[in-house]
């Protein structure tokens, strides 16, 4: 039997109230109910089972610590999802910086540096023969996704895999709606470029709207 | 012909409203843009379809086992309860409503010098909201519990050839239901809803039996579990309570154990 959205919300409210009243085990209901959703998000963002599991644990630890700040008007599922997305972005950025320091100590890399994604996976582009194998295409798609900046990846997954609203994405990115929208667009644009020729735009000129 | 830019195409695919009619008109008359839109939709669909490994049915339980030792007990003080954001919001709302009522010149007719009537009304509203939340959650919980009980009651393990009865599915679901059952029973007790609390108490004992049983039981062990359900008339009680909850949800009438006003009275005293 599928639970209705309303009853899940009611069950969450009761669990939150009891947790806040000092019943730590009541939090278990929330963890058991929402872990799989957070895992899916974390896996899509990291492409790694181990990292995804760590993110799930951290998201719920943070949710527990901040539970007093949770307003009942909000939806716990959305709230903990946002905590997980936010934590994942920080974690990916930090890892990226560590990797950059290890590889080239003199070159400071930040999330905002506009790296040309086309240069990142030049050898990963599939030949037409290999494209027919779905495993290969999958790998290409995953590589392309992983080459986006943490913010772009998060925005793309939230929007196009989990169907989140722009406001929700903006909250997770700690930015405004307009910036979040741009980030989603940039992510789609880069993915299309990287996945050429399978899903490629007709011509680069199209991006400028000048093709005629 | 000037085609749609990629930005406009992506925005259109994403459901953007601004300029939608013009974009649609162009796409309808331009096969190149149609093909482009199709390729974009294909890529997004492919990303949606990328497989994510299933973490397993007991994943949430495993996460809990990992994090539970790291969670500090939350100490609740009486003043913290009043300072919870949700209560502050509610208090703010009540204050705002009272202010509006005052400005409208109505407050003098309704509120006693001590403000007791307004306080009682606010408390009664809060109690009704809490009751509704509880009914909603328990109603759903009973539905899922009933399915597990029904499956056990309807299983037919009899026969000489049957050596083992597989209860692993029911056992797993009983484990999941146990946590929620405990939560709702305690909340019902706290709310003074003894009718709900009593049935949940009986249900919890049977769920415990099922949850603690091995995944595969002998016919004798199975009979013992089923006997427990039959002896207590548990399925019947669960169905009666489900109906009662539906009635209360629809009518907002008081529950089995006591009237709503009695509960409000008790809440005021607490």
HADDOCK unambig.tbl for C-alpha pairs under 7 A between the chains (distance, minus, plus):
assign (segid A and resid 1 and name CA) (segid B and resid 144 and name CA) 6.44 0.50 0.50
assign (segid A and resid 3 and name CA) (segid B and resid 140 and name CA) 6.64 0.50 0.50
assign (segid A and resid 7 and name CA) (segid B and resid 136 and name CA) 5.40 0.50 0.50
assign (segid A and resid 7 and name CA) (segid B and resid 137 and name CA) 5.12 0.50 0.50
assign (segid A and resid 7 and name CA) (segid B and resid 140 and name CA) 6.47 0.50 0.50
assign (segid A and resid 10 and name CA) (segid B and resid 133 and name CA) 4.98 0.50 0.50
assign (segid A and resid 10 and name CA) (segid B and resid 134 and name CA) 6.88 0.50 0.50
assign (segid A and resid 10 and name CA) (segid B and resid 136 and name CA) 6.34 0.50 0.50
assign (segid A and resid 10 and name CA) (segid B and resid 137 and name CA) 5.39 0.50 0.50
assign (segid A and resid 11 and name CA) (segid B and resid 137 and name CA) 4.96 0.50 0.50
assign (segid A and resid 15 and name CA) (segid B and resid 183 and name CA) 6.99 0.50 0.50
assign (segid A and resid 20 and name CA) (segid B and resid 74 and name CA) 6.57 0.50 0.50
assign (segid A and resid 20 and name CA) (segid B and resid 76 and name CA) 6.94 0.50 0.50
assign (segid A and resid 21 and name CA) (segid B and resid 76 and name CA) 5.43 0.50 0.50
assign (segid A and resid 22 and name CA) (segid B and resid 73 and name CA) 6.41 0.50 0.50
assign (segid A and resid 22 and name CA) (segid B and resid 74 and name CA) 4.79 0.50 0.50
assign (segid A and resid 22 and name CA) (segid B and resid 75 and name CA) 5.53 0.50 0.50
assign (segid A and resid 22 and name CA) (segid B and resid 76 and name CA) 5.71 0.50 0.50
assign (segid A and resid 24 and name CA) (segid B and resid 73 and name CA) 5.99 0.50 0.50
assign (segid A and resid 24 and name CA) (segid B and resid 74 and name CA) 6.95 0.50 0.50
assign (segid A and resid 26 and name CA) (segid B and resid 183 and name CA) 6.52 0.50 0.50
assign (segid A and resid 28 and name CA) (segid B and resid 64 and name CA) 6.14 0.50 0.50
assign (segid A and resid 29 and name CA) (segid B and resid 179 and name CA) 6.43 0.50 0.50
assign (segid A and resid 29 and name CA) (segid B and resid 180 and name CA) 6.44 0.50 0.50
assign (segid A and resid 31 and name CA) (segid B and resid 60 and name CA) 5.86 0.50 0.50
assign (segid A and resid 31 and name CA) (segid B and resid 64 and name CA) 6.30 0.50 0.50
assign (segid A and resid 32 and name CA) (segid B and resid 60 and name CA) 3.81 0.50 0.50
assign (segid A and resid 32 and name CA) (segid B and resid 61 and name CA) 5.71 0.50 0.50
assign (segid A and resid 33 and name CA) (segid B and resid 60 and name CA) 6.73 0.50 0.50
assign (segid A and resid 35 and name CA) (segid B and resid 60 and name CA) 5.22 0.50 0.50
assign (segid A and resid 36 and name CA) (segid B and resid 55 and name CA) 6.98 0.50 0.50
assign (segid A and resid 36 and name CA) (segid B and resid 59 and name CA) 6.95 0.50 0.50
assign (segid A and resid 36 and name CA) (segid B and resid 60 and name CA) 6.83 0.50 0.50
assign (segid A and resid 40 and name CA) (segid B and resid 52 and name CA) 6.37 0.50 0.50
assign (segid A and resid 43 and name CA) (segid B and resid 52 and name CA) 6.88 0.50 0.50
assign (segid A and resid 57 and name CA) (segid B and resid 63 and name CA) 6.34 0.50 0.50
assign (segid A and resid 57 and name CA) (segid B and resid 67 and name CA) 6.39 0.50 0.50
assign (segid A and resid 61 and name CA) (segid B and resid 67 and name CA) 6.87 0.50 0.50
assign (segid A and resid 68 and name CA) (segid B and resid 84 and name CA) 6.51 0.50 0.50
assign (segid A and resid 69 and name CA) (segid B and resid 85 and name CA) 6.54 0.50 0.50
assign (segid A and resid 71 and name CA) (segid B and resid 85 and name CA) 5.82 0.50 0.50
assign (segid A and resid 71 and name CA) (segid B and resid 86 and name CA) 5.30 0.50 0.50
assign (segid A and resid 72 and name CA) (segid B and resid 86 and name CA) 5.48 0.50 0.50
assign (segid A and resid 160 and name CA) (segid B and resid 44 and name CA) 6.61 0.50 0.50
assign (segid A and resid 160 and name CA) (segid B and resid 48 and name CA) 6.84 0.50 0.50
assign (segid A and resid 161 and name CA) (segid B and resid 47 and name CA) 6.88 0.50 0.50
assign (segid A and resid 161 and name CA) (segid B and resid 48 and name CA) 4.86 0.50 0.50
assign (segid A and resid 199 and name CA) (segid B and resid 39 and name CA) 5.42 0.50 0.50
assign (segid A and resid 199 and name CA) (segid B and resid 40 and name CA) 6.51 0.50 0.50
assign (segid A and resid 199 and name CA) (segid B and resid 43 and name CA) 5.85 0.50 0.50
assign (segid A and resid 201 and name CA) (segid B and resid 36 and name CA) 6.63 0.50 0.50
assign (segid A and resid 206 and name CA) (segid B and resid 5 and name CA) 5.22 0.50 0.50
assign (segid A and resid 206 and name CA) (segid B and resid 6 and name CA) 5.76 0.50 0.50
assign (segid A and resid 207 and name CA) (segid B and resid 5 and name CA) 5.50 0.50 0.50
assign (segid A and resid 207 and name CA) (segid B and resid 6 and name CA) 4.84 0.50 0.50
assign (segid A and resid 207 and name CA) (segid B and resid 7 and name CA) 6.70 0.50 0.50
assign (segid A and resid 208 and name CA) (segid B and resid 5 and name CA) 6.20 0.50 0.50
assign (segid A and resid 209 and name CA) (segid B and resid 3 and name CA) 6.93 0.50 0.50
assign (segid A and resid 209 and name CA) (segid B and resid 4 and name CA) 6.23 0.50 0.50
assign (segid A and resid 209 and name CA) (segid B and resid 5 and name CA) 3.96 0.50 0.50
assign (segid A and resid 209 and name CA) (segid B and resid 6 and name CA) 6.99 0.50 0.50
assign (segid A and resid 211 and name CA) (segid B and resid 2 and name CA) 6.10 0.50 0.50
assign (segid A and resid 211 and name CA) (segid B and resid 3 and name CA) 6.29 0.50 0.50
assign (segid A and resid 212 and name CA) (segid B and resid 1 and name CA) 5.28 0.50 0.50
assign (segid A and resid 212 and name CA) (segid B and resid 2 and name CA) 4.34 0.50 0.50
assign (segid A and resid 212 and name CA) (segid B and resid 3 and name CA) 6.20 0.50 0.50
